[in-house]
Amino acid sequence: MAQIKENRMKFIYLFIMVVSMILMSSCEKSSNIDLSGIKETIDRQNRSYENAYNNKQIQKLGELHTVDAIVMPPNSKMVEGKEDIMRILNDEIQLGGQDIKFETLELVINGDFAYETGLYSVNMKHKGQAPVSDKGKYIVIWEKQSDGQWLMDKDIWNSDLPVNRN
């Protein structure tokens, strides 16, 4: 029960952040922002993530996150910081994660922040078990760094597969 309450609070927090960003973006003029350039940059970052994940390049996955990034994997506690993020991604890949692919559905940009909603697919090929194709959805909050690079600051995803009740 405590886990459900904790997950609900995480969702509420994320929802409030997203709504706040939407409201802020509707109030800000974006005439000085190169929206198409930012969208292309974030798309390249997504392709870099796919490439690094699919080629088991854990260090490169870490480099796509801010120093104090937070990821919120399904059925797990939040993970903070590049080192711990690389550890959980390495664990996932070592358990058979491969062929990850992202599809951006929406990207909203507000100054040095952007949020992206999308769909993902990944194959899990556990040794000695039948492969599982997972599909789901995600939200990423991107942050522009002082060097102009866009990095993942917050990332949450969850599967569309039904919960295994066994």
PyMOL commands that set and color helices and strands:
alter all, ss='L'
color gray80, all
select helices_A, chain A and resi 2-27+35-54+58-63+82-94
alter helices_A, ss='H'
color red, helices_A
select strands_A, chain A and resi 65-72+79-80+97-110+113-124+132-144+150-159
alter strands_A, ss='S'
color yellow, strands_A
deselect
rebuild
show_as cartoon
